[in-house]
Amino acid sequence: MIAGNGRFPLLALQTARREGHDVVVVAIEGEAAPEVAQHASSLHWINIGQLGKLIDILKREQISEVMMAGQVKHVSIFSSLTPDWRLFKLLMSLKEKNTAALIGGIQKVLHEEGIELVDSTRLLKLFLAPEGVLTERKPDKEEEADIAYGRRIAAVLASVDIGQSVAISEKACVAAEAMEGTDAMLRRAATLTNGRPLRLVKASHGRAHLLFDVPVAGLATVEAMIETRTTAMAIDAGRTLLLDREEMLKRANDARLTIVAYPSMEPPEV
């Protein structure tokens, strides 16, 4: 496992241990939590630019399959990246420098070394959002209209690797997520609406696989919604991880929020 930040790696490792699997963890410095050591059969730390070291570790450990779990802050990729020669060579070969292109390039390099990236949700299928209304309250007509509009916008942005979330108010896109993350995007949107309620729409990328960059929502997301007067959240069913689901939904219900998981949609032509 290549471990980034958040609870995603810890939950995956805990599941692996319950199922009797031993997992070699390659943890990203400045991103992964120290607690991953408690659940790893073997632990190695690398910085974000050490592709060559990553490959050396995986080969030394005789690894043929690796999953990515947890986020690496997009800002870190661009502001803190000091590539080794292997990553530098890859970067020079990329036509685009976005996250999807970079990880896709890493996937190709690993494949050439006999190492395959696998579904990052392999150990967390039970955490994927089921389809339907997940809270006690259903969206009202205004929220449904904002969500329908926002899903079209979010699908386009996700498909071109700009961001996974948009903030909508009165069928207008108030803010789109870029590198700052969903919660920061909501706070920015709240400064622009003069107190009008927001709706959060998160979209998964249009790609068929879930090898990386899987949308995540949890208790922190709900707290940010409450803070910013965001009354509704729409997510993609089967393609969004819900962390601390029971506590998250209880908090949402207490605040009279609505959360709905829809079938993922193909991005419309623009």
Sine and cosine of phi, psi and omega as CSV:
sin_phi,cos_phi,sin_psi,cos_psi,sin_omega,cos_omega
0.00,0.00,0.71,-0.70,0.18,-0.98
-0.99,-0.12,0.91,-0.40,-0.15,-0.99
-0.98,-0.20,0.81,-0.58,0.13,-0.99
-0.97,-0.23,-0.50,-0.86,-0.09,-1.00
-1.00,-0.01,0.09,-1.00,0.03,-1.00
1.00,0.06,-0.04,-1.00,-0.05,-1.00
-1.00,0.02,-0.20,0.98,0.00,-1.00
-0.77,0.64,-0.79,0.61,-0.01,-1.00
-0.88,0.47,-0.64,0.77,-0.02,-1.00
-0.90,0.43,-0.68,0.73,0.02,-1.00
-0.90,0.44,-0.66,0.75,0.03,-1.00
-0.90,0.44,-0.66,0.75,0.01,-1.00
-0.92,0.39,-0.63,0.77,0.04,-1.00
-0.89,0.45,-0.65,0.76,0.05,-1.00
-0.90,0.43,-0.68,0.73,0.02,-1.00
-0.86,0.51,-0.67,0.74,0.00,-1.00
-0.90,0.43,-0.68,0.73,0.02,-1.00
-0.87,0.49,-0.55,0.83,-0.02,-1.00
-1.00,0.04,0.05,1.00,0.08,-1.00
0.99,0.11,0.32,0.95,0.01,-1.00
-1.00,-0.07,0.61,-0.79,0.19,-0.98
-0.99,-0.11,0.73,-0.69,-0.07,-1.00
-0.83,-0.56,0.81,-0.58,0.17,-0.99
-0.99,0.13,0.79,-0.61,-0.05,-1.00
-0.92,-0.38,0.78,-0.62,0.19,-0.98
-0.95,-0.32,0.95,-0.32,-0.13,-0.99
-0.99,-0.16,0.67,-0.74,0.00,-1.00
-1.00,0.10,0.86,-0.52,0.01,-1.00
-0.87,0.50,0.68,-0.73,-0.01,-1.00
0.99,0.16,-0.05,1.00,-0.01,-1.00
-0.83,-0.56,-0.84,0.54,-0.09,-1.00
-0.95,0.32,0.54,-0.84,0.02,-1.00
-0.98,0.18,0.59,-0.81,0.04,-1.00
-0.84,0.54,-0.41,0.91,-0.04,-1.00
-0.90,0.44,-0.27,0.96,0.01,-1.00
-0.88,0.48,-0.43,0.91,0.00,-1.00
-0.88,0.48,-0.48,0.88,-0.05,-1.00
-0.93,0.36,-0.36,0.93,-0.12,-0.99
-0.88,-0.47,0.04,1.00,-0.06,-1.00
-0.99,-0.12,0.64,-0.77,0.13,-0.99
-0.97,0.26,-0.43,0.90,0.05,-1.00
-0.44,-0.90,0.67,-0.74,-0.08,-1.00
-0.79,-0.62,0.73,-0.69,0.06,-1.00
-0.74,-0.68,0.65,-0.76,0.05,-1.00
-0.95,-0.32,0.70,-0.71,0.09,-1.00
-0.69,-0.72,0.36,-0.93,0.14,-0.99
-1.00,-0.02,0.19,-0.98,-0.20,-0.98
-0.90,0.44,-0.34,0.94,-0.06,-1.00
-0.99,-0.13,0.07,1.00,-0.15,-0.99
-0.99,-0.12,0.93,0.36,0.03,-1.00
-0.91,0.41,-0.66,0.75,0.01,-1.00
-0.88,0.48,-0.68,0.73,0.02,-1.00
-0.91,0.42,-0.63,0.78,0.05,-1.00
-0.84,0.54,-0.75,0.66,-0.02,-1.00
-0.89,0.45,-0.67,0.74,0.02,-1.00
-0.86,0.50,-0.68,0.73,0.00,-1.00
-0.89,0.45,-0.74,0.68,-0.04,-1.00
-0.89,0.45,-0.62,0.78,0.02,-1.00
-0.94,0.34,-0.66,0.75,0.00,-1.00
-0.90,0.44,-0.56,0.83,0.02,-1.00
-1.00,0.07,0.01,1.00,0.01,-1.00
0.85,0.52,0.72,0.70,0.00,-1.00
-1.00,-0.03,0.74,-0.67,0.06,-1.00
-0.92,-0.39,-0.26,0.97,0.04,-1.00
-0.73,-0.69,0.67,-0.74,0.00,-1.00
-0.64,-0.77,0.64,-0.77,0.07,-1.00
-0.90,-0.45,0.55,-0.83,0.10,-0.99
-0.99,-0.11,0.74,-0.67,0.00,-1.00
-0.68,-0.73,0.77,-0.64,0.00,-1.00
1.00,-0.05,0.30,-0.95,-0.05,-1.00
-1.00,-0.03,0.43,-0.90,0.30,-0.95
-0.88,-0.47,0.86,-0.50,-0.09,-1.00
-0.81,0.59,0.79,-0.61,-0.04,-1.00
-0.84,0.54,-0.58,0.82,0.02,-1.00
-0.88,0.47,-0.60,0.80,0.00,-1.00
-0.90,0.44,-0.59,0.81,-0.02,-1.00
-0.88,0.47,-0.56,0.83,-0.09,-1.00
-0.99,-0.16,-0.44,0.90,-0.06,-1.00
-0.98,-0.19,-0.41,0.91,-0.11,-0.99
-0.89,-0.45,0.10,1.00,-0.10,-0.99
-0.99,0.17,0.89,-0.46,0.14,-0.99
-0.87,-0.49,1.00,-0.10,-0.16,-0.99
-0.96,0.27,0.59,-0.81,0.22,-0.98
-0.97,0.22,0.01,-1.00,-0.11,-0.99
-0.90,0.44,-0.53,0.85,-0.04,-1.00
-0.93,0.36,-0.68,0.73,0.02,-1.00
-0.96,0.30,-0.60,0.80,0.04,-1.00
-0.87,0.50,-0.68,0.73,0.03,-1.00
-0.88,0.47,-0.66,0.75,0.03,-1.00
-0.90,0.43,-0.73,0.68,-0.02,-1.00
-0.85,0.52,-0.62,0.78,0.00,-1.00
-0.93,0.37,-0.35,0.94,-0.02,-1.00
-1.00,0.00,-0.20,0.98,-0.07,-1.00
-0.99,0.14,0.70,-0.71,0.07,-1.00
-0.97,0.24,-0.50,0.86,0.04,-1.00
-0.81,-0.59,0.43,-0.90,-0.06,-1.00
-0.92,-0.39,0.40,0.92,0.03,-1.00
-0.98,0.17,0.11,-0.99,-0.10,-1.00
-0.89,0.46,-0.68,0.73,-0.02,-1.00
-0.88,0.47,-0.67,0.75,0.01,-1.00
-0.91,0.41,-0.66,0.75,-0.01,-1.00
-0.90,0.44,-0.76,0.65,-0.03,-1.00
-0.94,0.34,-0.57,0.82,0.09,-1.00
-0.87,0.48,-0.62,0.78,0.06,-1.00
-0.91,0.41,-0.66,0.75,0.06,-1.00
-0.89,0.46,-0.65,0.76,0.05,-1.00
-0.85,0.53,-0.68,0.73,0.00,-1.00
-0.91,0.41,-0.69,0.72,0.02,-1.00
-0.88,0.47,-0.70,0.72,0.03,-1.00
-0.88,0.47,-0.67,0.74,0.02,-1.00
-0.86,0.51,-0.66,0.75,0.02,-1.00
-0.90,0.43,-0.38,0.92,0.03,-1.00
-1.00,-0.08,0.12,0.99,0.02,-1.00
0.99,0.14,0.36,0.93,-0.02,-1.00
-0.87,-0.50,0.81,-0.59,-0.07,-1.00
-0.96,-0.30,0.69,-0.72,0.18,-0.98
-0.97,0.24,0.69,-0.73,0.00,-1.00
-0.88,-0.48,0.24,-0.97,-0.02,-1.00
-0.75,0.66,0.85,-0.52,-0.05,-1.00
-0.94,0.33,-0.23,0.97,0.03,-1.00
-0.98,-0.19,0.21,0.98,-0.08,-1.00
-0.79,0.61,-0.64,0.77,-0.05,-1.00
-1.00,-0.07,0.02,1.00,-0.12,-0.99
-0.76,-0.65,0.53,0.85,-0.03,-1.00
-0.86,0.51,-0.54,0.84,-0.02,-1.00
-0.94,0.35,-0.26,0.96,-0.01,-1.00
-1.00,-0.03,-0.10,0.99,0.01,-1.00
-0.96,0.27,0.65,-0.76,-0.08,-1.00
-0.91,0.42,0.77,-0.64,0.13,-0.99
-0.98,0.22,0.38,-0.93,-0.02,-1.00
-0.95,0.30,0.62,-0.79,0.10,-0.99
0.84,-0.54,-0.05,-1.00,0.05,-1.00
-0.98,0.20,0.85,-0.52,-0.11,-0.99
-1.00,-0.08,-0.27,0.96,-0.02,-1.00
-0.96,-0.27,0.12,-0.99,0.02,-1.00
-0.94,0.35,-0.55,0.83,-0.04,-1.00
-0.99,-0.11,0.73,-0.68,0.10,-0.99
-1.00,0.08,0.36,-0.93,0.06,-1.00
-0.91,0.42,0.61,-0.79,0.13,-0.99
-0.99,0.12,-0.01,-1.00,-0.11,-0.99
-0.89,0.46,-0.64,0.77,0.00,-1.00
-0.91,0.41,-0.66,0.75,0.03,-1.00
-0.92,0.40,-0.65,0.76,0.03,-1.00
-0.88,0.48,-0.64,0.76,0.01,-1.00
-0.91,0.41,-0.68,0.74,0.03,-1.00
-0.91,0.42,-0.66,0.75,-0.01,-1.00
-0.90,0.44,-0.71,0.70,-0.01,-1.00
-0.86,0.51,-0.69,0.73,0.05,-1.00
-0.91,0.42,-0.72,0.70,-0.06,-1.00
-0.91,0.42,-0.55,0.83,-0.01,-1.00
-0.91,0.42,-0.60,0.80,0.04,-1.00
-0.91,0.42,-0.68,0.73,-0.01,-1.00
-0.92,0.39,-0.73,0.69,-0.05,-1.00
-0.90,0.44,-0.60,0.80,0.00,-1.00
-0.89,0.45,-0.63,0.77,0.03,-1.00
-0.92,0.40,-0.74,0.67,-0.04,-1.00
-0.89,0.46,-0.67,0.74,0.01,-1.00
-0.91,0.42,-0.60,0.80,-0.05,-1.00
-0.92,0.38,-0.40,0.92,0.02,-1.00
-0.95,-0.30,0.29,0.96,0.16,-0.99
0.88,0.48,0.61,0.79,0.08,-1.00
-1.00,0.01,-0.73,0.68,0.01,-1.00
-0.06,-1.00,0.16,-0.99,-0.08,-1.00
-0.96,-0.27,-0.14,0.99,-0.15,-0.99
-0.72,-0.69,0.50,-0.87,0.15,-0.99
-0.71,-0.70,0.46,-0.89,0.11,-0.99
-0.95,-0.32,0.79,-0.61,-0.10,-1.00
-0.86,-0.51,0.61,-0.79,0.14,-0.99
-0.56,-0.83,0.82,-0.57,0.02,-1.00
0.79,0.61,0.74,0.67,0.04,-1.00
0.82,0.57,0.60,0.80,0.14,-0.99
-0.77,-0.64,0.64,-0.77,0.04,-1.00
-0.99,0.13,0.95,-0.30,-0.05,-1.00
-0.99,0.17,-0.62,0.79,-0.02,-1.00
-0.42,-0.91,0.54,-0.84,0.08,-1.00
-0.86,-0.50,0.67,-0.75,0.02,-1.00
-0.94,0.33,0.69,-0.72,0.13,-0.99
-0.86,-0.51,-0.94,-0.33,-0.03,-1.00
-1.00,-0.09,-0.14,0.99,-0.16,-0.99
-0.99,0.13,-0.29,0.96,-0.03,-1.00
0.99,-0.11,0.29,-0.96,-0.13,-0.99
-0.90,0.44,-0.74,0.67,-0.09,-1.00
-0.89,0.46,-0.69,0.73,0.02,-1.00
-0.91,0.41,-0.58,0.81,0.04,-1.00
-0.90,0.45,-0.67,0.74,0.03,-1.00
-0.89,0.46,-0.66,0.75,0.00,-1.00
-0.91,0.42,-0.62,0.79,0.06,-1.00
-0.90,0.44,-0.69,0.73,-0.01,-1.00
-0.88,0.47,-0.61,0.79,-0.05,-1.00
-0.90,0.44,-0.41,0.91,0.03,-1.00
-0.98,0.21,-0.13,0.99,-0.11,-0.99
-0.94,-0.33,-0.07,1.00,-0.17,-0.98
-0.95,-0.32,-0.02,1.00,0.03,-1.00
0.82,0.57,0.66,0.75,0.08,-1.00
1.00,0.05,-0.08,1.00,0.01,-1.00
-0.95,0.33,0.56,-0.83,-0.04,-1.00
-0.92,0.38,0.51,-0.86,0.02,-1.00
-0.94,-0.35,0.34,-0.94,0.17,-0.98
-0.81,-0.59,0.69,-0.72,0.02,-1.00
-0.98,-0.20,0.79,-0.61,0.05,-1.00
-0.84,-0.54,0.85,-0.52,0.04,-1.00
-0.93,-0.36,0.70,-0.71,-0.01,-1.00
-0.82,-0.58,0.59,-0.81,0.13,-0.99
-1.00,0.08,0.35,-0.94,0.04,-1.00
-0.91,0.42,0.46,-0.89,-0.05,-1.00
-0.94,0.33,-0.16,0.99,-0.04,-1.00
-0.91,0.42,0.48,-0.87,-0.08,-1.00
-0.94,0.33,-0.51,0.86,-0.11,-0.99
-1.00,-0.02,0.20,-0.98,0.08,-1.00
-0.83,-0.55,0.74,0.68,-0.04,-1.00
-0.96,0.28,-0.50,0.87,-0.04,-1.00
-0.33,-0.94,0.21,-0.98,0.09,-1.00
0.84,0.54,0.70,0.71,0.03,-1.00
-0.99,0.16,0.77,-0.64,0.02,-1.00
-0.86,0.50,0.61,-0.80,-0.01,-1.00
-0.75,-0.66,0.67,-0.74,0.13,-0.99
-0.71,-0.70,0.53,-0.85,-0.02,-1.00
-0.35,-0.94,-0.32,-0.95,-0.04,-1.00
-0.87,0.49,-0.62,0.78,0.01,-1.00
-0.89,0.46,-0.57,0.82,0.05,-1.00
-0.89,0.45,-0.70,0.71,0.01,-1.00
-0.90,0.44,-0.66,0.75,0.02,-1.00
-0.88,0.47,-0.64,0.77,0.05,-1.00
-0.91,0.40,-0.58,0.81,0.06,-1.00
-0.89,0.46,-0.71,0.71,0.00,-1.00
-0.89,0.47,-0.71,0.71,-0.01,-1.00
-0.86,0.50,-0.57,0.82,-0.14,-0.99
-0.97,-0.26,0.20,0.98,-0.02,-1.00
0.85,0.53,0.68,0.73,0.10,-1.00
-0.99,-0.12,0.91,-0.41,-0.20,-0.98
-1.00,-0.05,-0.28,0.96,-0.09,-1.00
-0.59,-0.80,0.55,-0.84,0.11,-0.99
-0.74,-0.67,0.74,-0.67,0.09,-1.00
-0.92,-0.39,0.71,-0.70,0.00,-1.00
-0.72,-0.70,0.20,-0.98,0.04,-1.00
-1.00,-0.01,0.83,-0.56,0.03,-1.00
-0.92,0.40,0.63,-0.78,0.06,-1.00
0.96,0.29,-0.02,1.00,-0.04,-1.00
-0.71,-0.71,0.19,0.98,0.01,-1.00
-0.77,-0.63,0.80,-0.60,0.03,-1.00
-0.99,0.10,0.76,-0.65,0.08,-1.00
-0.95,-0.31,0.93,-0.38,-0.01,-1.00
-1.00,-0.07,0.62,-0.79,-0.04,-1.00
0.79,0.61,0.75,0.66,-0.17,-0.99
-0.84,0.55,-0.72,0.69,-0.07,-1.00
-0.88,0.47,-0.73,0.68,-0.01,-1.00
-0.93,0.37,-0.62,0.78,0.01,-1.00
-0.87,0.49,-0.74,0.67,-0.04,-1.00
-0.94,0.33,-0.55,0.83,0.07,-1.00
-0.89,0.46,-0.70,0.71,0.01,-1.00
-0.90,0.44,-0.65,0.76,0.03,-1.00
-0.90,0.44,-0.67,0.74,0.02,-1.00
-0.91,0.41,-0.66,0.75,0.02,-1.00
-0.87,0.50,-0.55,0.83,-0.03,-1.00
-1.00,-0.03,0.05,1.00,0.01,-1.00
0.88,0.48,0.61,0.79,0.11,-0.99
-1.00,0.04,0.25,-0.97,0.11,-0.99
-0.81,-0.59,0.69,-0.72,0.02,-1.00
-0.77,-0.63,0.80,-0.60,-0.06,-1.00
-0.76,-0.65,0.69,-0.72,0.07,-1.00
-0.95,-0.30,0.86,-0.51,-0.05,-1.00
-0.95,-0.30,0.40,-0.91,0.16,-0.99
-0.85,0.52,0.67,-0.74,-0.01,-1.00
-0.90,0.44,0.53,-0.85,-0.06,-1.00
-0.87,-0.49,0.49,-0.87,0.11,-0.99
-0.95,0.31,0.65,-0.76,0.03,-1.00
-0.89,0.45,0.70,-0.71,0.03,-1.00
-0.93,0.37,0.40,-0.91,0.05,-1.00
-0.95,0.32,0.66,-0.75,0.00,-1.00
-0.82,-0.57,0.00,0.00,0.00,0.00
